[in-house]
Amino acid sequence: MLSAIALSPQAPVLVPALAGLAAAEVAGIRDAAVAAAAVLPERWIAVGVGPAEQFIGPGNRGTFAGYGADVAVALSPDTAADTVALPLCALFAGWLRGAANPAARVEVRVYSADLDAAGAQARGRALRAEVEAADEPIGVLVLADGANTLNPSAPGGYDPAAQDIQNELDAALAAGNAEALTRLPDGVVGRVAYQVLAGLAPNPAAATALAGDAPYGVGYFVGVWMP
């Protein structure tokens, strides 16, 4: 049974040990992400995007060493002792679990970045059917960034049209407008994850925006959807 959906960026800068002097600047987004994740029950399914589809079970442990600091994260309280290479979405899900609910267990579903909108929505519908068939409450954590071209120092370069795209994305997420997510352009980094969300929850009962900002030229949105 699907209990709640938390929406968060997956930015390493939100991890205090990786943020350095930027930690205070992103504190509001970080605190909102932890609060959103805290709404979820003790079983999570995290939705992220990567070069290929991948399932990562809750028995895994990883580290942010490749992002500047050896910050270990775990996907459940009883992981293996050794760390394995994990994609960013899984690393951030593990960090968020530790910050919001250390008793939680996280499975990570990585969806291919080249999925088209119809394919992503189909994955979301399949995930919803799987979750609803479970006897226990399950929360979904959608990890996705917005446009990464919002100012001249943005990692994707600067696109003057990106701010309108980000504004429309933020409005859709704040309103629970899943249909608008189906039309996102490729310039949205987390497009596929958001379109999986559109298939997972096409008509949410409620949507709450907790934070939204773009401190480094990348759009970040934090919120909660209730199915």
ABEGO torsion letter per residue (X at the ends): XBABBBBBBABAAABAAAAEAAAAAAAAAAAAAAAAAAABBABBBBBBBBABBBBBBAABBBBAAAAGBBBBBBABABBBABBBBBBAAAAAAAAAAAAABAABBBBBBBBBAABBAAAAAAAAAAAAAAAAABABBBBBBBBBBBBAAABAABAAEBBAAAAAAAAAAAAAAAAGBAAAAAABBAABAAAAAAAAAAAABABBABBBBABBBBAAGBBBBBBBBBX
